[in-house]
Amino acid sequence: MPDRRTFLQRAATLPIIGSLLPKAAMLEAATKKRDYFAELGVRTFINAAGTYTALTASLMPKEVMEAIQYASKHYVPLNELHDKVGERIASMVGSEAAMVTSGAAGAMMVGTAGCLTGNDRKAIQQLPDLTGLKSEVIIQKSHRFGYDHAVRACGVKLIEVETAEDLERAAGDRTAMMLFYNNNDSVGKIKREEFIALGKKHKIPTFNDAAADTPPVENLSKYIKMGFDLVAFSGGKGIRGPQSAGLLFGRKDLIQAARMNTSPNGDTIARGLKVNKEEMLGMLVALELFMNRDHQAQWKEWERRVKVIADSLRGVPTVMTETWVPEVANNVPHLRIKWNQSEIKHTPPAVLKLLREGKPSIEANPATDSESLVIGVWMLEPGEEQIVARRIREILKTV
């Protein structure tokens, strides 16, 4: 039996394993990038839809990724970073205070919690039990929307109103907050300015959910200047920060209370809505980039992309195109495409499906209905408008 010394002596004479491999193969193995989505069998696509959460919203600029990578290599006191990032963001947008949240829905939840509890630690620990606390939030009936669940999760009852007179009657000792859905200003009978005035009259905090309402960049300051006490924005849509991040602006006392109701504080209703150092720093850099962007030049580029796709469809029988800019949310140029469906037998939803199932896969805008195909161009990467144009033309011409 060979002893340990004999074994080590023999092992020392063996060639190093790596030296047996060709250098080119070693280099390839070291530099080859994994295609993780391909490994998992997950479809990637060209985004001609827009900044929809289910489609993973936007792509972060390299500067944002550099900030995230930088943050990932250091430990910092999280509350201290929260303070400093919030102060910087507040100064940028002209708000008393600000915080990075876990998305716009996270902003709605922690903002509501702050309005309910203030800095009362006992109240903070008891949420969503509202015994002894204010328990109602006023909202216009026309402003009910799929994300008000984030507010209801705090235990409150939503009180629906339609007119200013209804709101006056509903406001009382149980009212903790008044919620406004910015996208629905045009359909509600109580407009922004009057809503704010009624809140101030009754000393009730007003909260404006403006999640998808950038661009224009002016909106970041507009609603705080108008007098809303809290305003929420998504971080991963037009601002192109982390999709898991959001922004909450507003009164200093309410932002402080919102902070107390969430991580890293334990025994809080929003403990699970964590925002770590990478998201905070990434969100800050994304906001800096967004605010300093040449927005006029970007708008012209979006119009150019719309024109490229529209021009490609000239000569296709019965096809008509028009530029469409949504009034509030996703306020950027889109392309609407219509055709005579008795001549071209595909419906717009059928074309959307064909685009999705093609190679490369293309996602069109969910605003597509039975009458028109809607193409969003603002999340396209350079040159992808040509691919989208070619594919739509192929589909419409082959029927």
C-alpha positions in Angstrom: 0.0 0.0 0.0 1.5 3.4 -1.0 1.8 5.8 1.9 0.7 9.4 1.9 4.2 10.7 0.9 4.4 8.3 -2.1 1.0 9.5 -3.3 1.9 13.2 -3.1 5.2 12.6 -4.9 3.4 10.8 -7.8 0.7 13.5 -7.9 3.3 16.2 -8.3 4.5 14.6 -11.5 1.0 14.6 -13.1 0.3 17.4 -15.7 -2.1 20.1 -14.6 -5.5 19.3 -15.9 -6.0 22.7 -17.5 -2.8 22.3 -19.5 -4.3 19.4 -21.4 -7.0 21.5 -22.8 -6.4 23.5 -26.0 -6.0 27.2 -25.1 -8.7 28.3 -27.5 -11.2 25.9 -25.8 -10.2 27.3 -22.4 -10.6 30.8 -23.5 -14.0 30.0 -25.0 -15.2 28.3 -21.8 -14.0 31.3 -19.8 -15.7 33.9 -22.0 -18.9 32.2 -23.2 -22.0 33.9 -21.9 -24.9 31.7 -20.8 -28.3 32.2 -22.5 -30.3 31.8 -19.3 -33.7 32.3 -20.9 -32.9 29.7 -23.6 -31.8 27.3 -20.9 -35.1 27.7 -19.1 -37.2 27.6 -22.3 -38.5 31.1 -21.8 -39.5 33.2 -24.8 -37.9 36.6 -25.4 -39.5 39.1 -27.8 -39.3 42.4 -29.4 -41.4 44.8 -27.3 -43.8 46.7 -29.6 -46.3 46.8 -26.7 -45.1 49.2 -24.1 -44.2 49.2 -20.4 -46.6 46.6 -19.1 -45.6 44.7 -16.0 -46.6 41.3 -17.4 -44.2 42.0 -20.3 -41.4 43.0 -17.9 -41.9 46.8 -18.6 -38.7 48.5 -19.8 -35.0 47.7 -20.2 -32.6 49.5 -17.8 -29.9 51.7 -19.3 -26.3 50.6 -18.8 -25.7 53.4 -16.2 -28.5 51.9 -14.1 -27.0 48.4 -14.3 -23.6 49.9 -13.4 -25.1 51.5 -10.3 -26.8 48.2 -9.3 -23.6 46.2 -9.8 -21.7 48.8 -7.8 -24.2 48.6 -4.9 -24.0 44.8 -5.0 -20.3 44.9 -4.0 -20.7 47.0 -0.8 -22.5 46.8 2.5 -24.2 50.0 3.8 -26.6 50.9 6.6 -29.9 50.6 4.8 -31.8 53.3 6.6 -29.0 55.7 6.0 -29.0 55.0 2.3 -32.9 55.3 2.4 -32.5 58.7 3.9 -29.8 60.0 1.5 -31.5 58.7 -1.6 -34.8 60.1 -0.5 -33.3 63.5 0.1 -31.6 63.5 -3.3 -34.8 62.5 -5.1 -36.9 65.0 -3.2 -34.6 67.8 -4.2 -34.7 66.8 -7.8 -38.5 66.8 -8.1 -39.3 69.6 -5.7 -41.0 67.6 -3.0 -40.7 67.9 0.8 -39.7 64.3 1.0 -39.4 61.1 -1.1 -38.7 57.4 -0.9 -38.0 54.5 -3.2 -40.7 51.8 -2.8 -41.3 48.3 -4.2 -43.2 49.5 -7.3 -46.1 52.0 -7.5 -48.4 49.5 -5.8 -45.9 49.3 -2.9 -46.0 53.1 -2.8 -49.8 53.0 -2.5 -49.7 50.5 0.3 -47.0 52.2 2.4 -48.5 55.6 1.7 -51.9 54.5 2.9 -50.4 52.9 6.0 -48.6 56.1 6.8 -51.9 58.0 6.6 -53.5 55.5 8.9 -50.9 55.3 11.6 -48.7 58.4 11.5 -45.7 57.6 13.7 -47.7 55.7 16.3 -45.8 52.5 16.7 -48.7 50.7 18.4 -50.9 51.5 15.4 -48.2 50.4 13.0 -48.0 47.0 14.7 -51.8 46.5 14.7 -52.4 47.1 10.9 -54.6 45.8 9.2 -56.7 45.8 12.3 -58.1 49.4 12.4 -59.8 49.2 15.7 -59.6 52.7 17.2 -58.1 54.1 14.0 -59.5 55.9 11.0 -60.8 53.3 8.6 -62.1 54.8 5.4 -60.6 56.1 2.1 -62.7 58.2 -0.2 -62.5 57.5 -4.0 -64.5 58.6 -7.0 -66.6 55.7 -8.3 -65.1 56.4 -11.8 -61.6 56.1 -10.3 -61.9 52.5 -9.0 -59.2 50.5 -10.7 -57.3 47.2 -10.5 -54.6 48.5 -8.3 -56.7 49.9 -5.4 -56.3 46.5 -3.8 -52.9 47.9 -2.5 -54.9 50.4 -0.5 -57.6 48.0 0.6 -54.8 45.6 1.9 -54.3 48.0 4.8 -57.8 47.1 6.0 -59.6 50.2 4.9 -63.0 50.5 3.4 -63.3 52.4 0.1 -66.1 55.0 0.1 -67.3 55.7 -3.4 -68.5 59.2 -4.4 -69.4 60.8 -7.7 -69.8 64.5 -7.0 -68.2 67.1 -4.8 -71.4 67.2 -2.7 -71.1 63.4 -2.2 -67.5 63.8 -1.1 -68.5 66.6 1.4 -71.0 64.3 3.0 -68.6 61.3 3.0 -65.7 63.2 4.7 -65.7 62.6 8.4 -63.8 61.4 11.5 -63.3 58.0 9.9 -61.7 59.3 6.7 -58.0 58.6 6.6 -57.2 59.5 3.0 -58.6 60.5 -0.4 -57.4 58.5 -3.3 -57.2 59.9 -6.9 -56.4 57.8 -10.0 -54.6 60.2 -12.3 -55.3 58.4 -15.5 -59.1 58.8 -14.9 -59.1 62.6 -14.3 -61.1 63.1 -17.5 -63.9 60.7 -16.6 -64.4 61.8 -12.9 -66.7 64.6 -12.0 -64.2 66.0 -9.4 -61.1 67.2 -11.2 -57.6 67.3 -9.7 -57.7 70.9 -8.4 -61.1 70.6 -6.7 -60.2 67.2 -5.2 -57.1 68.8 -3.7 -59.1 71.7 -2.4 -61.7 69.4 -0.8 -58.9 67.5 0.9 -57.4 70.6 2.4 -60.8 71.9 3.5 -61.4 68.7 5.5 -57.8 68.3 6.5 -57.6 64.8 4.8 -54.4 63.8 2.9 -54.9 63.4 -0.9 -53.0 60.6 -2.7 -52.6 60.6 -6.5 -51.6 57.4 -8.2 -49.7 58.5 -11.3 -47.9 55.2 -11.9 -47.7 55.2 -15.7 -47.7 58.9 -16.2 -44.1 59.6 -17.2 -43.4 61.0 -19.7 -43.8 63.9 -19.8 -41.0 64.6 -17.3 -42.9 67.6 -15.9 -45.4 65.2 -14.2 -42.8 64.3 -11.6 -43.2 67.8 -10.1 -46.6 68.8 -11.4 -48.9 67.0 -9.0 -46.9 67.8 -5.9 -46.9 71.4 -6.9 -50.6 71.2 -7.4 -51.0 70.3 -3.8 -51.4 66.5 -3.6 -50.0 65.3 -0.2 -48.7 62.0 -1.8 -47.9 61.0 -5.4 -46.8 57.6 -6.6 -44.9 56.7 -9.8 -43.7 53.4 -11.2 -39.9 53.2 -11.4 -39.7 50.6 -14.1 -41.9 52.1 -16.8 -40.9 55.4 -18.6 -38.2 56.2 -16.1 -36.6 52.8 -16.9 -35.4 52.0 -13.4 -35.7 48.6 -11.7 -39.1 47.1 -12.5 -39.4 46.1 -8.8 -39.0 49.8 -7.7 -41.3 52.8 -7.5 -41.3 56.3 -6.1 -43.4 58.0 -3.5 -43.3 61.8 -3.1 -45.0 64.0 -0.6 -45.3 65.6 2.8 -42.3 64.9 5.1 -44.5 63.6 7.9 -46.4 61.2 5.7 -43.2 59.9 4.0 -41.7 59.3 7.4 -44.8 57.4 8.5 -44.7 55.4 5.3 -41.1 54.5 6.0 -42.0 53.3 9.5 -44.6 50.9 8.0 -42.2 49.0 5.8 -38.8 47.2 5.7 -36.3 47.1 7.2 -38.7 47.7 10.2 -40.1 44.4 11.6 -43.7 43.8 12.6 -45.1 46.1 9.9 -47.7 45.5 7.3 -45.3 46.2 4.5 -42.2 44.3 5.9 -42.4 42.1 2.8 -42.2 45.0 0.4 -38.4 45.2 0.7 -36.3 47.6 -1.3 -32.6 46.8 -1.1 -29.5 49.0 -1.8 -29.3 47.9 -5.5 -32.8 49.1 -6.3 -32.4 52.3 -4.4 -29.2 53.3 -6.2 -30.5 52.0 -9.5 -33.7 54.0 -9.1 -31.8 57.2 -8.3 -29.6 56.9 -11.3 -32.5 56.1 -13.6 -34.3 59.2 -12.4 -31.2 61.3 -13.0 -31.0 60.0 -16.5 -34.7 60.5 -17.2 -34.7 64.0 -15.9 -31.7 65.0 -17.9 -32.7 63.3 -21.2 -33.4 65.3 -24.4 -37.1 64.6 -24.3 -37.8 66.6 -27.5 -35.3 64.6 -29.4 -36.7 61.3 -28.0 -40.2 62.3 -29.0 -39.0 62.9 -32.6 -37.4 59.5 -32.6 -40.6 57.8 -31.5 -42.4 59.7 -34.3 -39.8 58.5 -36.8 -40.3 54.9 -35.7 -44.1 55.2 -36.1 -43.5 56.6 -39.6 -41.2 53.8 -40.6 -43.9 51.2 -39.8 -46.7 53.3 -41.3 -44.7 53.9 -44.5 -44.0 50.2 -44.9 -47.8 49.5 -45.1 -48.4 51.9 -48.0 -49.8 50.1 -51.0 -51.2 47.3 -48.9 -54.9 47.3 -50.0 -57.4 48.8 -47.5 -54.8 49.4 -44.8 -55.0 52.7 -42.9 -52.7 54.0 -40.3 -52.8 56.9 -37.7 -50.6 58.1 -34.9 -52.3 57.8 -31.5 -51.1 59.4 -28.3 -52.9 58.3 -25.1 -54.1 61.3 -23.1 -52.4 60.5 -19.7 -50.9 57.1 -19.1 -48.3 56.0 -21.6 -48.4 59.5 -23.2 -46.2 58.7 -26.2 -46.7 58.2 -29.9 -48.3 54.8 -30.9 -49.4 53.5 -34.3 -52.9 52.4 -34.9 -53.4 50.1 -37.9 -56.8 49.3 -39.4 -58.0 47.5 -42.5 -61.1 46.2 -44.3 -61.5 42.8 -42.7 -63.7 41.6 -45.5 -60.6 42.0 -47.8 -57.9 41.1 -45.3 -59.3 38.1 -43.4 -57.2 38.4 -40.2 -58.7 40.3 -37.2 -56.3 42.6 -35.3 -56.2 40.1 -32.3 -55.3 37.4 -34.8 -52.4 39.5 -36.2 -51.2 40.1 -32.7 -51.1 36.4 -32.1 -49.2 35.8 -35.3 -46.7 38.4 -34.3 -46.3 36.7 -31.0 -45.8 33.3 -32.5 -43.4 34.3 -35.2 -39.6 34.4 -35.1 -38.5 36.7 -33.7 -41.5 36.9 -31.4 -43.1 40.4 -31.3 -45.5 41.6 -28.7 -48.0 44.3 -29.8 -49.9 46.7 -27.6 -52.7 45.2 -25.4 -54.9 48.1 -26.5 -55.4 46.1 -29.7 -59.1 45.4 -30.2 -61.4 44.0 -32.9 -61.0 47.2 -34.9 -57.3 48.1 -34.8 -53.8 46.7 -34.2 -51.9 49.0 -31.8 -48.1 49.2 -32.0 -46.0 50.8 -29.3 -42.6 52.0 -30.5 -41.1 53.6 -27.3 -39.6 50.3 -25.9 -38.1 49.2 -29.2 -34.4 48.8 -29.4 -32.6 50.6 -32.3 -33.5 49.0 -35.6 -36.3 46.9 -34.3 -38.9 49.1 -36.0 -37.7 47.7 -39.3 -38.3 44.2 -38.1 -41.7 45.0 -36.8 -42.6 46.9 -40.1 -41.5 44.0 -42.2 -43.4 41.4 -40.2 -46.7 43.3 -40.1 -46.5 43.9 -43.9 -45.8 40.2 -44.5 -48.8 39.1 -42.5 -51.2 41.6 -44.0 -50.1 41.0 -47.6 -50.3 37.2 -47.4 -54.0 37.0 -46.7 
